[in-house]
Amino acid sequence: TTCMGLFLVLFGLSSAVVKERLYLSESILTTTIGTIIGPCVLGLLVPQSWPELNTILLEVSRLIIILQIMAAIVCLPAKLHWKALLILLGPVMIGGWVITAALVHYILGLSWPISLAIGAALSPTDPILANSIVKGKFADKHVPRHVRNLISAESSANDATGALFVQFALLLILHPSKPAKIATDFVLWITLYQNVLGAVYGAFVGYLARHALKYAEKNDMIDMENFLAFSLTLSIFVDGSSVLLYFNDFVSVVFAAIAFGWDGAFYEQSKHSPFQEILDNLSNAWFFVFNGTLIPWTSILTPSSAALPQFWQHLLCSLAILAFRRIPITALCYPLMPSLTTVSEALFVGHFGPMAGGAVFYMAQMRGQLGPDLYPELEPTIQFVIVSSIVVHGVTVPLFKLG
């Protein structure tokens, strides 16, 4: 806590220099701090000794993601280019999943089921890291608003669609010789119940919440502090109730956010308040420091078995994923996305598909269902790609000046 507080104080005093002159993202610094205070260097914080670490990691990453989903979606304009978003959530995301799985399979030598699981965990783009691209003076000056809106919308929605890939991969691992069960569970339970009904539930709650907030405001029943916090409390309620109902909670939160912010009234009344940004900065800093302490550098640099992927394989695989996961498919789909007016905009959107919070969440989910020791290559592979994404996407923003 002392180290974290000291970092936030020092970073706050120099944040403009770091972000606007050095073009370094906060996630790079916080991940570095986490690595330094973690077990691999100073050993001041060793979460690996906690008995319920995986559950803590799962719930912390879940909370961070749902808050980011709600915050991003309620700020989106009503006239969002939905066709481009659907292309990114469909062909681009599916293609990226398959390409990532193939790279993991052929470079790291892992089986197809576990490669598909790793590819699924890495398929969503991260709303936390996307903020470093769509917000700030540099983004306002050099990145067109419609591109920023598209990146923000995609990073908020694809954590929800990524669950389909993860659950399908888990079915392949858990039931390798039962194709009928895999098909039945995926179509009836995962797709129709968890996702379709989850979307309906989220939209219904979001619709009710929007009208309830208007009624409370009209009759002077709510003060400004609780008005500003309403979207956050709504996201927590929708997420918790969705988990209890076995819905895909990310899907429910996405549709609740869409229904809640449909008319733009909440955003218009809250856009000048720094409350959301302050909460984002604090929660995101804590998350990346925490995850920085969990990166298994020992397993990455010196694997315990020759059968496990070596460091050079992790490095090659991560670079290949960053290069081929999204850029080629986005370039191919560029003619289908009229909202992207130039090839450079398509390449920008293709490149900036960072991986972090969603990958951590799905990694923890898979460890919980498969057991922590059954697939020792799972965590080092995902975490090294996350680190690579944080570094590459954190320092390459100035190279793409679109405006």
C-alpha positions in Angstrom: 0.0 0.0 0.0 2.8 2.4 0.9 4.6 1.7 -2.4 1.4 2.1 -4.4 0.5 5.3 -2.6 4.0 6.7 -3.2 3.8 5.8 -6.9 0.4 7.5 -7.3 1.7 10.7 -5.6 4.8 10.8 -7.8 2.9 9.9 -11.0 0.3 12.5 -10.2 3.0 15.2 -9.9 4.5 14.3 -13.3 1.5 12.8 -15.2 1.4 15.5 -17.8 5.1 15.1 -18.6 4.8 11.3 -18.8 1.6 11.2 -20.9 1.8 14.2 -23.1 5.6 14.6 -23.7 7.1 11.1 -23.2 3.9 9.4 -24.5 4.2 6.6 -21.9 1.0 5.0 -20.8 0.2 4.6 -17.2 -0.2 0.8 -17.6 3.5 0.4 -18.5 4.6 2.2 -15.3 2.1 0.4 -13.0 3.0 -3.0 -14.4 6.7 -2.2 -13.9 6.0 -1.1 -10.3 4.1 -4.4 -9.7 7.0 -6.4 -11.1 9.5 -4.6 -8.9 7.5 -5.0 -5.6 6.4 -8.5 -6.5 8.1 -11.8 -5.7 10.6 -11.7 -8.6 12.4 -8.6 -7.3 11.8 -7.1 -3.9 9.2 -9.5 -2.6 7.2 -6.8 -0.8 3.9 -8.2 -2.1 3.6 -11.9 -2.8 0.0 -12.7 -3.7 1.0 -16.2 -4.8 0.9 -17.1 -1.1 -2.8 -16.2 -0.8 -5.1 -19.2 -0.5 -7.8 -17.9 -2.7 -5.7 -15.9 -5.2 -7.5 -17.2 -8.3 -10.9 -16.2 -7.0 -9.5 -12.8 -6.0 -8.0 -12.2 -9.4 -11.2 -13.3 -11.1 -13.4 -11.0 -9.2 -11.0 -8.0 -9.3 -10.6 -8.2 -13.0 -14.4 -8.7 -13.4 -15.1 -5.6 -11.4 -12.6 -3.5 -13.4 -14.0 -4.7 -16.7 -17.7 -4.0 -16.0 -16.9 -0.5 -14.7 -15.0 0.2 -17.9 -17.7 -1.3 -20.1 -20.4 0.9 -18.5 -18.2 4.1 -18.5 -17.3 3.7 -22.1 -20.7 2.8 -23.6 -22.7 5.5 -21.9 -20.3 8.1 -23.4 -20.7 6.8 -27.0 -22.8 8.8 -29.5 -26.2 7.5 -30.5 -25.2 7.5 -34.2 -22.3 5.1 -33.8 -21.3 3.3 -37.0 -22.7 -0.1 -36.0 -21.7 -1.8 -39.3 -18.0 -1.3 -38.6 -18.5 -2.4 -35.0 -20.2 -5.6 -36.1 -17.4 -6.3 -38.5 -14.8 -6.0 -35.7 -16.9 -8.1 -33.4 -17.5 -10.8 -36.1 -14.9 -11.6 -38.8 -12.1 -9.6 -37.2 -12.5 -11.1 -33.8 -13.1 -14.7 -35.0 -10.2 -14.5 -37.4 -8.0 -13.1 -34.6 -8.9 -16.0 -32.3 -8.1 -18.6 -34.9 -4.8 -16.9 -36.0 -3.7 -16.6 -32.4 -4.5 -20.2 -31.6 -2.6 -21.3 -34.7 0.5 -19.2 -33.7 0.4 -20.7 -30.2 0.0 -24.2 -31.5 2.8 -24.0 -34.1 5.3 -21.8 -32.2 4.8 -23.0 -28.7 3.9 -26.6 -29.6 0.8 -26.7 -27.5 -2.3 -28.9 -28.3 -5.1 -27.5 -30.4 -7.7 -27.4 -27.6 -5.4 -25.5 -25.2 -4.2 -23.2 -28.0 -7.8 -22.4 -28.8 -8.4 -21.6 -25.2 -5.4 -19.3 -25.0 -6.4 -17.7 -28.3 -9.9 -17.1 -26.9 -8.6 -15.5 -23.8 -6.5 -13.1 -25.9 -9.3 -12.3 -28.4 -10.9 -9.4 -26.6 -9.3 -5.9 -26.8 -9.0 -4.2 -23.4 -11.1 -1.2 -22.5 -8.5 -0.1 -19.9 -5.6 0.1 -22.4 -7.9 1.5 -25.0 -8.4 4.6 -22.8 -4.7 5.5 -23.4 -5.5 5.6 -27.1 -8.9 7.4 -27.1 -8.3 9.9 -24.4 -5.9 12.7 -23.8 -4.5 15.7 -25.7 -2.6 13.5 -28.2 -5.7 11.5 -29.1 -7.8 14.7 -29.4 -5.3 16.2 -31.8 -4.2 13.2 -33.9 -7.0 10.6 -33.8 -10.3 11.4 -35.4 -13.3 11.2 -33.1 -15.1 8.5 -35.1 -12.0 6.2 -34.9 -11.8 6.8 -31.1 -15.5 6.0 -30.7 -15.1 2.8 -32.7 -12.1 1.6 -30.7 -13.9 2.4 -27.4 -17.1 0.6 -28.5 -15.2 -2.4 -29.7 -13.1 -2.7 -26.5 -16.2 -2.5 -24.4 -18.3 -5.0 -26.3 -15.8 -7.7 -27.2 -15.1 -8.8 -23.6 -18.7 -10.1 -23.8 -18.4 -11.9 -27.2 -15.0 -13.4 -26.2 -16.8 -15.5 -23.6 -18.3 -17.6 -26.4 -14.9 -18.5 -27.7 -13.6 -19.3 -24.2 -16.6 -21.5 -23.3 -16.3 -23.3 -26.7 -12.6 -24.0 -26.1 -13.3 -25.2 -22.5 -15.9 -27.6 -23.9 -13.3 -29.1 -26.3 -10.9 -29.6 -23.4 -13.4 -31.0 -20.9 -15.3 -33.2 -23.3 -12.9 -34.1 -26.1 -14.8 -37.2 -27.3 -18.4 -36.0 -26.9 -19.3 -33.8 -29.9 -23.0 -34.1 -29.3 -22.6 -32.7 -25.8 -20.3 -30.0 -27.0 -22.9 -28.9 -29.6 -25.9 -29.1 -27.3 -24.2 -27.2 -24.4 -22.8 -24.6 -26.7 -26.0 -23.8 -28.5 -28.7 -24.3 -25.8 -26.9 -23.4 -22.6 -24.0 -21.0 -23.6 -25.5 -19.2 -26.6 -29.2 -19.1 -26.0 -29.4 -19.0 -22.2 -26.2 -17.3 -21.0 -25.8 -14.8 -23.9 -29.2 -14.2 -25.6 -31.2 -14.2 -22.4 -28.4 -12.3 -20.7 -28.6 -9.6 -23.3 -32.4 -9.4 -22.9 -32.1 -9.2 -19.1 -29.4 -6.5 -19.3 -31.4 -4.4 -21.8 -34.5 -4.6 -19.6 -32.7 -3.6 -16.5 -30.9 -0.7 -18.3 -34.2 0.5 -19.7 -35.9 0.5 -16.3 -32.9 2.2 -14.7 -32.9 5.0 -17.3 -36.5 5.8 -16.6 -36.1 5.4 -12.9 -33.3 7.9 -12.8 -35.3 10.4 -14.9 -38.2 10.0 -12.5 -35.9 10.5 -9.4 -34.3 13.5 -11.0 -37.6 15.1 -12.0 -39.0 14.8 -8.5 -35.8 15.9 -6.7 -35.3 12.5 -5.1 -31.5 12.1 -6.0 -28.5 14.4 -5.3 -25.7 15.1 -7.7 -23.2 12.8 -6.0 -25.4 9.7 -6.3 -26.5 10.8 -9.8 -22.9 10.7 -11.0 -22.3 7.3 -9.3 -25.6 5.8 -10.6 -24.1 4.2 -13.7 -21.3 2.5 -11.7 -23.8 1.1 -9.1 -26.0 -0.1 -12.0 -23.1 -2.0 -13.6 -22.3 -3.7 -10.3 -26.0 -4.7 -9.7 -26.4 -6.0 -13.3 -23.1 -8.0 -13.0 -23.9 -9.5 -9.7 -27.5 -10.5 -10.5 -26.4 -11.9 -13.9 -23.8 -14.1 -12.2 -26.5 -15.4 -9.8 -28.7 -16.2 -12.9 -25.8 -17.8 -14.7 -26.0 -15.3 -17.5 -22.9 -14.0 -19.3 -22.5 -11.0 -17.0 -20.4 -9.0 -19.5 -23.1 -9.3 -22.2 -25.7 -8.2 -19.6 -23.7 -5.2 -18.6 -23.1 -4.2 -22.3 -26.8 -4.3 -23.1 -27.7 -2.6 -19.8 -25.2 0.2 -20.6 -26.7 0.6 -24.2 -30.2 0.8 -22.9 -29.3 3.1 -20.0 -27.4 5.5 -22.2 -29.7 5.2 -25.2 -30.9 8.8 -25.3 -27.6 10.4 -24.2 -29.2 12.3 -21.4 -27.0 10.8 -18.6 -23.8 11.5 -20.5 -24.8 15.1 -21.3 -25.4 15.8 -17.6 -22.3 14.0 -16.3 -19.6 14.6 -19.0 -18.1 17.6 -17.2 -17.6 15.7 -13.9 -14.1 14.3 -13.2 -15.6 11.6 -10.9 -15.4 8.8 -13.5 -11.9 9.6 -14.6 -10.6 9.7 -11.0 -12.2 6.4 -10.2 -10.8 4.9 -13.5 -7.3 6.1 -12.8 -7.2 4.7 -9.2 -8.8 1.3 -10.0 -6.8 0.8 -13.2 -3.5 1.7 -11.4 -4.3 -0.8 -8.6 -5.2 -3.5 -11.2 -2.0 -3.3 -13.2 0.2 -3.1 -10.1 -1.6 -6.2 -8.8 -1.3 -8.1 -12.0 2.4 -7.0 -12.3 3.1 -8.9 -9.1 1.5 -12.0 -10.6 3.6 -12.3 -13.9 5.4 -15.6 -13.6 8.8 -14.3 -14.8 10.6 -17.4 -13.4 8.4 -19.8 -15.5 8.8 -17.6 -18.6 12.6 -17.1 -18.4 13.6 -20.5 -16.9 10.8 -23.0 -17.4 11.0 -26.0 -15.1 10.8 -28.5 -17.9 12.3 -28.7 -21.4 8.8 -29.7 -22.6 7.4 -26.3 -21.6 7.8 -23.3 -24.0 11.1 -21.5 -23.8 11.6 -17.8 -23.5 12.6 -17.3 -27.2 9.4 -19.1 -28.1 7.3 -16.8 -25.9 9.0 -13.8 -27.4 8.5 -15.0 -31.0 4.9 -16.0 -30.4 4.0 -12.7 -28.7 5.5 -10.6 -31.5 3.7 -12.8 -34.1 0.4 -12.4 -32.3 0.8 -8.6 -32.1 1.6 -8.5 -35.9 -0.9 -10.9 -37.3 -3.8 -11.2 -34.8 -5.8 -8.2 -36.2 -4.0 -6.1 -38.7 -4.3 -8.4 -41.8 -8.0 -9.1 -41.2 -8.9 -5.5 -40.5 -7.1 -4.5 -43.7 -9.1 -7.1 -45.7 -12.4 -6.0 -44.1 -11.6 -2.3 -44.6 -13.9 -2.0 -47.7 -16.8 -3.3 -45.6 -16.4 -0.5 -42.9 -17.4 2.8 -44.6 -16.9 4.7 -41.3 -13.1 4.2 -41.7 -12.3 6.7 -44.4 -8.6 5.8 -45.1 -6.4 2.7 -45.1 -4.3 4.3 -42.3 -7.4 4.4 -40.1 -8.0 0.7 -40.8 -4.4 -0.1 -39.9 -4.7 2.0 -36.8 -7.8 0.2 -35.6 -6.2 -3.1 -36.5 -3.0 -2.4 -34.6 -4.6 -1.0 -31.5 -6.3 -4.1 -30.1 -4.5 -4.2 -26.7 -4.9 -7.2 -24.4 -5.0 -7.0 -20.6 -8.0 -7.1 -18.3 -10.2 -9.5 -20.3 -7.3 -11.9 -20.9 -6.5 -11.9 -17.1 -10.2 -12.6 -16.3 -10.5 -15.5 -18.8 -7.1 -16.9 -17.7 -8.4 -17.0 -14.1 -11.7 -18.5 -15.3 -9.9 -21.3 -17.1 -7.6 -22.0 -14.2 -10.7 -22.2 -12.0 -12.4 -24.7 -14.3 -9.3 -26.7 -15.4 -7.3 -26.6 -12.1 -4.2 -24.6 -11.5 -1.7 -27.4 -12.2 -3.2 -29.3 -15.1 -1.9 -26.8 -17.8 1.2 -25.0 -16.4 1.8 -23.4 -19.8 -1.5 -21.4 -19.7 -0.5 -18.6 -17.3 3.0 -17.8 -18.6 1.8 -17.7 -22.2 -1.1 -15.4 -21.6 0.8 -13.1 -19.2 3.8 -12.7 -21.5 1.5 -11.7 -24.4 -0.2 -9.2 -22.0 3.1 -7.7 -21.1 4.1 -7.5 -24.7 0.8 -5.8 -25.6 1.2 -3.3 -22.7 4.7 -2.3 -23.9 4.0 -2.2 -27.7 0.6 -0.5 -27.5 1.8 1.8 -24.8 4.7 3.3 -26.8 3.5 3.2 -30.4 0.6 5.7 -30.2 2.8 8.6 -31.4 3.8 6.7 -34.5 0.3 6.9 -35.8 -0.7 10.5 -36.4 -4.0 10.3 -38.3 -5.2 13.8 -37.9 
